[in-house]
């Protein structure tokens, strides 16, 4: 009996250690670890470094890609449908890329009507008008033919001259590594277009090579040969491949797909850095050829899409454009139609969640320990808020995630991306299939705002939250005393001020009091201060009647770098920039800067 008990104990011990981190599948950069405490809820730990320099994310990071043959259909629909305009506007600013396989079949008739693959001045005008309406820029693709250089660069010239700053770049052709045979043939055609383009528009913004798929060989060769002639690398990626019998939700959400995607991104970014060029994934989606029904049009695509966007940003990709349109037969399109009324598909919710989580922010490092198919990202926004995004792609188990932000915040809240199941689909502008972001579906009129914002308990830098299977959450950490980016009211002809007479509300606008006591975000604002005016700082030990100009005078210099090594004698780095920043918190007539010494601030 004793021997049997001993054997049972050994078997249980071996089973326990088999469940430990070394036996869990991990996504690079997001390793697996902790054992489960129950069959349905597993523990996970996330550590964030919000003080890191991070990787900046472009404000127009998440955009859309369309077939150029759909340009008239889509622009006409947008003028007739406020819903479609609102759906686009929710994602702005963004880049709208027009190209796709249909660009290889276009013709150019400048005086023609807006009609399918016949491109005219009217076609381009309508595309540019739509972009301006929804605060977007345009990448415009032209047909790349051996004998078409003169004709199609006329089309490109019109787009550049009419577009101005709205026109981001011109692309020659579409996926030449698939459509144009050899690299040498493509390059010969491309150089003919480049010569014709230079003769018509000096410094035309060109993107390329507009190639496709996981193999970056053509990108490497092209940037080596002609990288100095382009302003942007564009490549197409469909991570899960083409629409065939191998596609499934499990494949779309698998860690192995994340790893192969990271390999593709890393290769492209390395090429871009070698030539000092940004990289845009000009056309992308889950599965090529319109996607796979039951996969690309389900909640799974929303989880994949949010992870995909954040992964791209984390790896240094400049922008991505999800391909689609308004065709209800395309499973992967972010926006579709039912009875000719536009509505948001699941992937659109991923784009909305990204816009909510990453407004003008930077991706910062996170460490994740979990045995689940869980992803974690950190973003610090320009408003000083930290956002942690957790995506649970596990289809069976919830995650109880313990988060260490490594600095103290006083307020945390969360919104969730949820659905009744991972197979849920949206069906119309009044039926989201139960898919919701922040407890609310995109409204029938195309608008969205969160309805449910959960409060998250904090214990210093530690918080915990449960993320159910097949769902995601965006947690926002902030100081809890309101915005730390006030609007400064300029002083007109400021006179010499003493600390006791500084009109704080006039000078500093609305700043919460009291605010944080350290590691405060920089308060940025513009002032009308002129070259002859001076910004002055005085320590609180100065008499209230003291002339503050004899303590410190900064000639329109930022004081965020003030050195407090000698109390009462701060110094600052010189700057010719008339913008200034204040690091600290405003209380009545004073400002707490850095080391918490109190300073009076004003003009003389």
N, C-alpha and C positions, 0 to 999 in steps of 0.2 A: 504494500500500500504506500509506504514511504517513497519507494522508487517511482511509482506512478505519479505521485504528487510532484516529485522532483522533475520528472520528465515534462509534466504539464507546465510547471513554472518556467522551464527553459524554453518551451515552445512559445509561451506568451511573451517572454522577453524578446525572443527573436522577431516575433510579429510586430512588437512595438517599435523596435529599432528599424525594421523594414519600412515603417511609415515616416521615418525622419527625413530631413532635407536631402540627404544624398540620394534618396530614392524617388524624388519628385521631379517631374519634367519642369524645366524652367525656360522662360524667355530671357534672352540675353539682356542684361541691364535691369531685369525684373525677376530676380531669382526666387525659387520656391523654398519653403522651409517648414513652418510650424505644423504639428500634428493636429488632427481634428479632435474636438471634445465631444462631438455627437455626430450621428449619421447625417444631419441636415445643416448644421451650422459649424463652420470651421473658423478658427482664430487666424488673424493676419496682423502684421505690423508694418507700418509705413513711417519712415523718417524723412523729413523734408528739410532742405537747406535754403531758406528764403533769402539768405544774405549773399548767395552766389551771384556772380555776374550774369549767369544764365545765357540763354539763346533768344535774342529778340524775335518776336513774331510780327510779320507784316500786318497792318490793319486790314488789308484786303486779302488775307491768306486763303480763305475758302471761297472759291468761285465756281462758275458753271461753264460747261463746254457744250456747244451745239453743232449740229450739222449745218453747214452754210446753206444747204438747200432748204432748210426750215426757217431761214431768216425772215422771209416775208410772212409766213404763217405765224411765227412767234411775235414779231413786232406788231402785226395787225391785231393779234389777240390781246396783246398788252394794252393797246389803245382802246379796245372795246371792253376790257375787263379790269376794273379796279382791284379785283381779287388777285389777279396775276401780278399786277404792279406792286401790290402790298407784299405778296410772297417774295418777290425779288428784293424789294426794299428792306425787308426784314434781315436780309443777308448782307446788305451793303455796309461799308464799301466792299466791292469785290471786282474781279476781272471776269468779263464775259468773253470767252474764246469762241470764235466762229471758224469752223474748218471741217474736220472729219473726212470720212471716205468720200463724201459727195463733192469735196473740193476738187477732186481729180476729174470731175465731169462738168465743171462750170464753163460758161462762156462769158465774154465781156461785151456788153452793149450799153455804153454810157447813157444813151437817150431812151433806153427801153423802160418797160414797166418793172415793178418789183414782182418777180415771178420765178420761183424755184431755183434751178441751177443757172438761169440767165441773170447775171449780176449786172446791175445798172447803178447810176448815180443815186437813184431813188432808194435802191436796196441799202446802199451804204449809209445814206442819210437817215433812213429809218432805224438802222442798227445803232448809229451814233446817238440819235435822239433818245432811244430807249435807255442807253447806257447813262446818258446825262440825267435822265429822270430818276434813275435809281442809284445815282452816285457811284458809278462804276467806270472802269476803263475797258478797252477792247483790244484783243488780239485778233487780227484779221488774216485769214489764210487765202492765198491765191493759187490757182492751178499751176503746177510745174510741168511744162511740156518742152520737148527738145526745140520746137520752133515757136514757142509762145512768149519768149522773153519780152519783146517789145510791147505786145498787146497787154499782157497781164501786169506788167509793171506800170502801165498807164492806170490800171485799176488800183494798184497799190498807191500810186502817186496821188490819186484822188482821195483815197482813204486817209493818207497822211495829212494832206493839205486841209481837208475838211474836218478831220478829227482833232487836230491840235493836241493838247495835253490829254484828251480822252483816248487817243490812239496810243496804246502801249507798245505794240510791235506788229510787224508783218511777218508771216510765215510763208515759205515757199513749199507748196505741196503738202503731202500727208503720208507719213509712214513709208518713206522711200525704201527702207530696208526690206519692206514686204512687197511694195508695188513697182519699184524701179530697177530691179535686178541688181547689178553690181554697184559697189561703192564708187568706182571710177566713173560709171555712167551718170550716177546721181551727181557727183561732184562737178562733172563737166556741165551738166544742165544748170546746177546751182550757180556756178561762176558766170555763166552767160546772163542769168537773171541779175546777179550782183553788179555786173558791169552796166547793164541797162538801167538798173535802179540808180546807181551813182550818177549817171548822166542826167537823170531827171530830178532827183532830190538829194541834196547833199546831207550826209549824216542821217540817212533814213534808219529808224530803229528796226533791226532785223532780229528775229528769234529763230533758232534752229538747233538741231537738224530735223526736228519734228518726227523722230524715229519712235519705234515702239518696242515695248516688252522688256523682259528682264536682262537681255544681253545688251551691255553698254558699249560694245566694241565700236559701233558706228559713231557713237557720241564721242568716245575717246579719239578716234581718228579725225573726226570733223573738227573738233576743238583744237586739235594739234595743227591741222592744216589751215583752218579758216577762223579760229577763235577770235582773232583781232577784228573781224568784220561783223560780229554779232554783239548784241547787248544782253542777250538772255539765252540760256540753254533751255530748250523744251524737249521733253521726252514723255511718252505715253506708257502707262503701266496698268495692267489688269491683273492684280496679284493672284487671283484664283484661276486664271486661264480663261478658256472659252466655254461657252454653254454646251455641256455634254453630260453624259450619264454619271460622270465622276463627281459632279457638284452636289453639295449637301450643306446644311447648316453647320454640321460638325466640322467640315473642312473649312468653311468660311471663318469660323471662330477659333480655329486651332492655333496653338502656340507655334507650330511649325510654319504656318503661313505668315505670322508676325516676323519670325526669324528670316525668312526668305525676303520679305518686304524690306526689312532693315538692311539686308545685304544690298538690295537694289538701290536704296536711298544712299547708303554709305558710298557706294561706287560712284554715283552721280555727283554727290557733294564733293568727293575727293577730286573728281575731274574739274568741277567748277572752281574749287579753290586754287587748283594748279594754274588756272587761266584767269583768275579774279572775275569769275562770272557767276551770277545767281542762277539757280536751277528751279524751273517751274515744271511741275507735272501737268502739262497742258491739257491732257485728256486722260481720265482715269475713271474707274468704277470697280465694283467687286468682280464681275465676270463679264467678259467681252460678248459682243453680238447681242446686245440688248439685255443681258443678264439671264438668270434662270428663275422661272416662276417657282414660288414656294421657298426660295432662298433670297434672291436679290430684292424682293418686294415685301419682306417680312421684318419683324422687330430685330431679327438677327442682323440685318443690314444696317440698322441704326447703331447697334453695339459695335459692329465692325467699323462703320464709318467714323464714329467718334474716336475709336482707338487709332484708326488709320490716319486721321488728321493730326492727332496729337503726336503720333509716332513720327510723321513726316516733319512736323515742326521741331520735335526733339532732335531729329537727325540733321537739321539745318536746311531742309527744303524751303524755298522762298514762298511758294504758293502752290495750290493744287486746284484743279478744275474738274468737278464731277460731270461726266458726260450724260446727256439726256435730252429732254425736250418736252413735248406735250403728248407724245404718242402713248396711248394707254397700253399698247402691245409691248412696250419696253419695260421690262420688270424693274430695271435698275434706276429709272429716272427719278430724281428727287421730287419733281412736280409732274403730276399727270392731270388728266381731265376725265370727268364723268358727265355725260350729257353736255359736253362742251364747257363745263364749269371747272376751272382749275382747283386742285387740292394738293395738300402735302402728303407725300408718301413717307414711309419710315425713315429713309435716308435724310430727308429734309430735317427731321427732328435732331439727327446727329449734327447737322450743320448749325441749327439753332442753338443746340447745347454748346457747341464750340464757340459760337459768337458770344454767348452768355459768359462762358468761362474764361475766354482769352481776349478781352477788349484791350488792345494796345498793351499787351503784356510780354513777359519773357518766360520761357520754360526754364525751371530750376531743377536741380538734381533731386531725385527721390531714391530711397532704398526700400524695396518691398520684400517682405518675407511671408510667403503664403504657399500652401500646398494646392490651392485652387487655380483655375484658369482666370486669374485676376490681374488687372492692369492698373497702374497708378501713375499719376502725373502731378506735377506742381507748377503753378503759374503765379508769378508776382506781377500785378498790374501797376500801371502808372499812378493809380490812386492809393498805392501802398497796401492794398488788400492782397492777401494770399488766397489762392483757390487751389484746392486739392480735388482732383477728378479721379474717381474710382469706377472701374468698369468690370463688373462681374460677368464674365463670359461662360462661367460654369453653368450647365443646364440643370443641375440637380441641387447644389448646395449653396446656402447663404454664407456670407462672410461677415464675421464680426471683426471690424478693422480698428485697431488701436493706432492712433496717429500722434506722432511727436513732431510738432512744428519747430522745435528747437529754439523758439523765442516765444514770449508770452503775448497772447492776444486776449482781449477782454470780451469779445463777442464772436460767435460762430453760428452760421445758419446754412441750410442745405436745401437744394431742390433735386428732385429725382426724375430720371428718365425711366418710365415703366410701361408695361403692357400686360394684358392678361396671360400671355404666353409668348414664347420666342417666335412662334409662327404667326402671330397677329399681323393683320394687314389693314391698311387704310383703304376705304372704298369710295369715298366722296368727300366733298367739303363739309358735310354734316355727319360723317361717319368715319372716325379715325381708327376704328377697330379697337378702341380702348387704349391706343398709344397716347401717352401724355408726357409732357415735360413740365415740371413744377405743378403737377396736379391739374393740368389743363391741356386740352388739345388745341391745335391751331383752329381759330374760329372760322365760321363759315365765310366771313369777309376777308380772311387771310391774315388777320392780326393775331398776335400772341403776346401774353405776359403771364408770369407765374401766378398761380392762384394759391398754392400751398408752399410756404417757406418755413421749413422746420427750424426750430432753435436747437442747437447742439450744445450740450453741457461741456464746460471747459474746466480743467484742473491744471492751472499753470499752462504749460505748453502741450498738455496731453488731452486728447478727446477720443471718443469712440463712437462708432456708428455701424449699424448693420446694413449690409447691401444684399438684398435677396438675389437669388439666382436669376440670370438673364435680365439684369437691370444695371443702371448706372446712377451715380450721384455726384453732384458738384457742391463742395463745401466751401463756403466763403468765410475767411477769418479776417477780422478787422479790429480796430481799437475800441469801437463801440461808442465813440463820443461824437460821431458825425463825420462829415467829409473833412479831410485835411487838405483840400485843394480849393481855398476860397477865391472869390473874385476880388481882386484888389481894385480899389477906387483911386484913380490918379489924383494927385494934388496939383492944383493949378497955382503957379507962382508961389511955391511954399516959402514961408518966412522962417527965420531962425526959431527953433523950438527948444524948449526945455522939457525934461521928463514929465514935469507936472502939468504941462499944457498940451501934450501929444493927444490929438483926438483919435484914439485907437480905432473906433469903429469906421472912421473915415479912411484911415490909412490902411487898415488891414482887412476890412470887410468882415465877413462872418466866420470866425474861427471858434470852435467849441472850447469851452473853459469849464474845468481843466481838461487838458488833453493828455497824451501819453507822457511818460517820464523818462524816455530814453529810446534809442533806436527809432526815432520818429522819421516818417517820410519827409522828404524835402517839399516845402510848400512853394510851388512855382506860380508866378503870375507876372504879367507885363505891367509896367508903369510908364507914365509919360515923362519920367524924369529925364531931363536934358543933359547935355555934355557938361554944363557948368554947375549942375546941381550935385549935391553930395549926400550919400546915405551914411548916417552916423549911428554908432552903437556906444552905449555907456553902461558900465557895470552898475548894479543896483546899490552899490556902496556909495555912489556919488550922491552929494546933497541934491535934494529935489530942485533946488534953484540953480544947479550947476549948468554952465554952458556946455552942452554935450559935444560941441565941435572940438573942444580941446582935449577930449578923451580919445576919440578915434574918428577919423574921417576916411571914408571909402568913396572914391570917385566912381560912382555907378558900378561898383564891383559886387559880385555875389559874396555873401558872407557865410555860405554853407561850409566853407573850409576853414572857418575861424579857429585859431589855435588858442587854447586856454591854459597854456603852460605857465603863464604869469598872470595871476588874477588881476583884472583891471587893465591889462595891457594886451588885449587880443590883437592878432594880426591877420591879414587875409591876402590871398594870392591876387595879383593884379589881373584885370580883365577889361577889355574894351567893349564887351557885350553889355548893352544898356538894360538887358533883362537881369533881374536879381532874384535870389531865392533866400528863404529864411528857414533854417533848420531848427525846428523846435515848436513851441506852443505859446499862443498868445493868451495872457491873462490880464484883463483890464488894460493898464498902460505898459505892459512889459512883455518880454519874450523869454522863455527858458530855452537856452541853446546848449545842446550837447551835454556838458557836464553839470547841467542844472543850475549854474550860476544865473542870476537874473539880470537881464539887460534891458535898458530902455532903448527904443528905436525910433528914429524920426529923421526928418530932413532939416538941413539948414540952408 
